[in-house]
Amino acid sequence: MYEEVARFYAYQMRRLDEGDAEGWAATFTEDAVCRISTRPEPMRGRAALAAGARAAAEAIAAAGERRSHMTGMFEIEEHADGSLLVHANTVVHATDASGRPRVHQVCTCADTLVRSPESGRALLVKDRRIDVLGPAPADASTASPIPN
């Protein structure tokens, strides 16, 4: 199960890092809810998640940066209904146009993962809670509506 969860997050974060908003949003259920501690309201549904990811990709590109999510330290709890509660940590690295890297954010994440109703095998996020640790980025122009 650990390997399956790790592969899911590797796939999901690659979509986000490559700016594939629709591909990233497709890793959530149609009615998914995503709560982020830096946002006043949760995002609800794939359309809102895709819009947030597109806006983030545009802001990151405008800032001349690339972002890379490193998600791990998985703690997995399987529920009787087959869903998984996954706690993880994410370190978001930013690299500017000159190639200089920095840590952009550190987050903790609690996800409820369910099986896709179409395939019964693929994992999807049903509910996500992200807590961004530390202060918000000083430059609001590089902030985004999704964890970046």
C-alpha positions as CSV (number, residue, x, y, z in Angstrom):
1,M,0.0,0.0,0.0
2,Y,2.9,2.4,0.8
3,E,4.3,2.0,-2.7
4,E,0.9,2.7,-4.3
5,V,0.4,5.8,-2.2
6,A,4.0,7.0,-3.0
7,R,3.4,6.5,-6.7
8,F,0.1,8.4,-6.6
9,Y,1.7,11.5,-5.0
10,A,4.7,11.3,-7.4
11,Y,2.3,11.3,-10.3
12,Q,0.1,14.0,-8.8
13,M,2.9,16.4,-7.9
14,R,4.6,15.9,-11.3
15,R,1.3,17.1,-13.0
16,L,1.4,20.2,-10.7
17,D,5.1,20.9,-11.2
18,E,4.7,20.7,-15.0
19,G,1.7,23.0,-15.1
20,D,-0.8,20.4,-16.2
21,A,-3.7,21.9,-14.4
22,E,-6.3,19.5,-15.8
23,G,-4.2,16.4,-15.2
24,W,-3.6,17.5,-11.6
25,A,-7.3,18.2,-11.0
26,A,-8.1,14.8,-12.5
27,T,-6.4,13.2,-9.5
28,F,-9.3,14.5,-7.3
29,T,-12.9,13.3,-7.2
30,E,-15.4,15.4,-9.0
31,D,-16.7,16.7,-5.6
32,A,-13.4,17.0,-3.9
33,V,-12.7,19.6,-1.2
34,C,-9.3,21.2,-0.7
35,R,-8.7,23.4,2.4
36,I,-5.4,25.4,2.6
37,S,-4.5,27.3,5.7
38,T,-3.4,30.3,3.7
39,R,-6.8,30.6,2.0
40,P,-10.0,31.9,3.6
41,E,-12.3,29.5,1.7
42,P,-11.9,25.9,0.5
43,M,-11.8,25.0,-3.2
44,R,-14.6,22.6,-4.2
45,G,-14.7,20.4,-7.2
46,R,-12.3,19.6,-10.1
47,A,-13.2,22.8,-12.0
48,A,-12.1,25.1,-9.1
49,L,-9.0,23.0,-8.5
50,A,-8.0,23.2,-12.2
51,A,-8.6,27.0,-12.3
52,G,-6.5,27.4,-9.2
53,A,-3.7,25.3,-10.7
54,R,-3.8,27.3,-13.9
55,A,-3.6,30.6,-12.0
56,A,-0.7,29.2,-10.0
57,A,1.2,28.1,-13.1
58,E,0.7,31.5,-14.6
59,A,1.9,33.3,-11.5
60,I,5.0,31.0,-11.2
61,A,5.9,31.5,-14.9
62,A,5.4,35.3,-14.5
63,A,7.8,35.3,-11.6
64,G,10.4,33.4,-13.7
65,E,10.4,30.4,-11.4
66,R,10.0,26.7,-11.4
67,R,8.5,24.8,-8.5
68,S,9.2,21.3,-7.4
69,H,7.1,19.5,-4.7
70,M,8.8,16.8,-2.7
71,T,6.1,14.9,-0.8
72,G,6.8,12.0,1.6
73,M,6.9,10.8,5.1
74,F,3.6,9.0,4.5
75,E,1.5,7.8,7.4
76,I,-1.3,5.7,6.0
77,E,-4.5,4.5,7.8
78,E,-6.8,2.2,6.0
79,H,-10.5,2.6,6.8
80,A,-13.2,-0.2,6.7
81,D,-14.8,1.5,3.6
82,G,-11.5,1.1,1.7
83,S,-10.6,4.8,1.9
84,L,-7.2,5.8,3.1
85,L,-6.3,8.7,5.4
86,V,-2.8,9.8,4.5
87,H,-0.7,12.3,6.4
88,A,2.4,13.6,4.5
89,N,4.9,16.4,4.5
90,T,5.7,18.5,1.4
91,V,8.7,20.7,0.8
92,V,8.2,23.1,-2.1
93,H,11.5,24.2,-3.8
94,A,11.6,27.2,-6.1
95,T,14.3,27.8,-8.6
96,D,14.6,31.3,-10.1
97,A,15.7,32.1,-13.7
98,S,19.4,32.2,-12.7
99,G,19.1,28.7,-11.3
100,R,19.3,29.7,-7.7
101,P,17.2,27.4,-5.5
102,R,15.4,28.1,-2.3
103,V,12.7,26.5,-0.1
104,H,9.5,28.2,-0.9
105,Q,7.2,26.4,1.5
106,V,6.9,23.5,3.9
107,C,3.5,22.0,4.4
108,T,1.7,19.2,6.2
109,C,-1.1,17.5,4.4
110,A,-4.0,15.2,5.4
111,D,-5.8,13.5,2.5
112,T,-8.7,11.2,2.3
113,L,-8.0,9.0,-0.7
114,V,-10.7,6.8,-2.4
115,R,-10.7,4.4,-5.3
116,S,-11.9,5.7,-8.7
117,P,-15.4,4.6,-9.4
118,E,-14.5,4.0,-13.1
119,S,-11.5,1.8,-12.5
120,G,-11.8,0.8,-8.9
121,R,-8.0,0.9,-8.8
122,A,-6.8,4.4,-9.2
123,L,-6.6,6.6,-6.1
124,L,-8.2,10.0,-6.0
125,V,-8.2,12.7,-3.4
126,K,-11.7,13.2,-1.9
127,D,-10.7,15.6,0.8
128,R,-7.4,17.5,1.4
129,R,-6.3,19.7,4.3
130,I,-3.0,21.6,3.8
131,D,-1.3,23.5,6.6
132,V,1.4,25.8,5.4
133,L,4.1,26.1,8.1
134,G,5.7,29.4,8.8
135,P,4.8,32.8,7.4
136,A,3.2,33.4,4.0
137,P,5.6,34.3,1.2
138,A,6.7,38.0,1.4
139,D,6.1,38.5,-2.3
140,A,2.3,38.1,-2.9
141,S,2.9,38.1,-6.6
142,T,4.4,34.6,-6.4
143,A,1.7,33.3,-4.0
144,S,-0.9,31.1,-5.6
145,P,-4.3,29.7,-4.9
146,I,-3.0,26.1,-4.6
147,P,0.0,24.7,-2.6
148,N,2.9,25.7,-4.7
